[in-house]
Amino acid sequence: MVRTLRAFRVIIEGGEDGYLIARVPELPGCATQARTLEQLRRRVREAIALCLDVARTTRRVRHARHRRASSFFGVEDVAVRV
């Protein structure tokens, strides 16, 4: 079986506990966390591979393969008087 290289958009956020959290909007439920960016990158690759493997074995490949995440627009800090 020939494997193709495919890119996924990953959203990375910092958690309050010091961990970095990564999620893959294109693959619902695909997320992981780690203390360092290097470790997070390794873990998110593993998580994506596992999510795709589960999708293949449960016949949900089409859903995972064809759903495309929206383009990232930006992040803003919004001040609100409280």
N, C-alpha and C positions, 0 to 999 in steps of 0.2 A: 504494500500500500504506500503510495507516494504521499508525503505530507507537504502541505504548502504553508508558507509563512504568512500569517495574518496579524494585522495590528488591531489592538483594542484600545479604546480611550479609557484611562483609569483616573478616577477622582481620588486625590490624596488629601486627607485632612489630619490635623493634629488633635488628638484626644486630650481631655483634661488630665488624664493619668500619665501623660508623657509618651504614650504610644502613638504611632502613626497608623492611620486607618485608610485602607484602599478599598474602593468598590468599583465594579465594572458595570455601568448602567446598561450596557448592551446584553448582559447576561444576568437577569434578575436573580438575586440571592448570592451572587458571586462577590465575596468580600473577604478580607483578611486584615491582620494587624501585626505590627512589629515595632521594636524599639528604634531600629536604625533604618535609613532609607535603603541601604544595600540589602538588608535582610527583607525589607518590605518588597522590593523588586523581585527577589527570588521567590518569596511566598506568593505574590500575586500571579506570577507565571504558573506556579504549581496549581493555584486555585482555578485559574482559567482553564488549564489542561483538564483538571478534574471535572469542572462544570461542563466542558464540551464532551468529555467522555460519558458523563451521566446523560447528557442530552442525546448522544448517539445511541446509547444502550436502551433508553426509554422512548426512542423514536421521536424525540423533540428537537431534532437537528434543525429542521426548517425554521422553527421558532427562534432558536438561538442564532442561527446563521443569518437570517434575513432582517432581524430587528436591528435597526441602526440607531444609536444614541443621537440625541440632538447635539448640535455644535455648542461648545462651551462659549458663553457670552462674556462673563466676567464676574468679578466679586467686588462688592462695595461695602464700606462701613456706613451705616445709616444712623445719624444722631436723632434721638427722640427725647423731647423734654418730658420727664415723668414726675 
